[in-house]
Amino acid sequence: MATAVLDRVRARLREISHTLGAVSSSDSFWTSIAENPLYVDVDGWRFKYSIDRTRKEFVVFEVVRVSSLPPVNENVPLYKKPA
């Protein structure tokens, strides 16, 4: 994996951490993320992670290459010129 991808993932997780700082420690959000993994997609890679609140760090536990196939209907024109 390219160093640039890792740098972008780190930057994205830093942004997420700043946002999480505003969430109350008693918010039900924390229970939800403790029970479910989180995902971030960067440059064709999907990083599956959790948050260790005690250690105040992200734990990435799976990385997979996302398919390079275009999404369904990506090449369908929104408007078709009359013949």
C-alpha positions in Angstrom: 0.0 0.0 0.0 1.3 3.4 -0.9 2.6 5.7 1.8 0.3 8.5 0.5 -2.8 6.3 1.2 -1.6 5.7 4.8 -1.1 9.5 5.2 -4.6 10.2 4.0 -6.1 7.6 6.3 -4.2 9.1 9.3 -5.5 12.6 8.3 -9.1 11.3 8.0 -8.9 9.6 11.4 -7.5 12.8 12.9 -10.5 14.7 11.5 -12.8 12.1 13.0 -11.1 12.3 16.4 -11.6 16.1 16.5 -15.3 15.5 15.8 -15.6 12.8 18.4 -14.2 15.2 21.0 -17.5 17.1 20.8 -19.6 14.0 21.7 -20.7 13.7 25.3 -19.1 10.8 27.1 -22.6 9.7 28.2 -24.0 9.8 24.6 -25.5 6.5 23.3 -23.2 6.9 20.3 -20.4 5.4 22.4 -22.4 2.3 23.2 -23.2 1.9 19.5 -19.6 2.1 18.3 -18.4 -0.2 21.0 -20.8 -2.9 19.6 -20.2 -2.2 15.9 -17.1 -1.7 13.7 -16.5 1.5 11.9 -15.3 2.0 8.3 -13.4 4.6 6.3 -12.8 4.3 2.6 -9.7 6.0 1.2 -8.4 5.8 -2.4 -9.9 2.4 -3.1 -9.1 0.9 0.3 -11.5 0.1 3.1 -10.2 0.4 6.6 -12.3 -1.3 9.3 -11.6 0.0 12.8 -12.8 0.5 16.3 -12.1 3.1 19.0 -10.4 2.2 22.2 -11.7 4.9 24.5 -9.5 3.9 27.4 -6.3 4.3 25.4 -7.8 7.1 23.3 -6.8 5.6 20.0 -8.2 4.0 16.8 -7.5 0.4 16.2 -7.5 -0.7 12.5 -8.1 -4.4 12.4 -8.9 -5.0 8.7 -7.9 -3.5 5.4 -9.4 -4.6 2.1 -9.1 -3.4 -1.5 -12.4 -2.0 -2.6 -13.6 -3.2 -6.1 -12.6 -0.9 -8.9 -15.8 -1.7 -10.7 -18.0 1.4 -11.2 -21.2 1.7 -9.2 -24.4 0.5 -10.8 -25.9 3.1 -13.1 -22.8 5.3 -13.1 -22.7 5.4 -16.9 -26.4 5.8 -17.4 -27.1 9.4 -18.7 -29.6 11.4 -16.7 -31.0 13.0 -19.8 -31.3 11.3 -23.2 -31.5 13.6 -26.3 -34.6 12.9 -28.4 -33.7 11.2 -31.7 
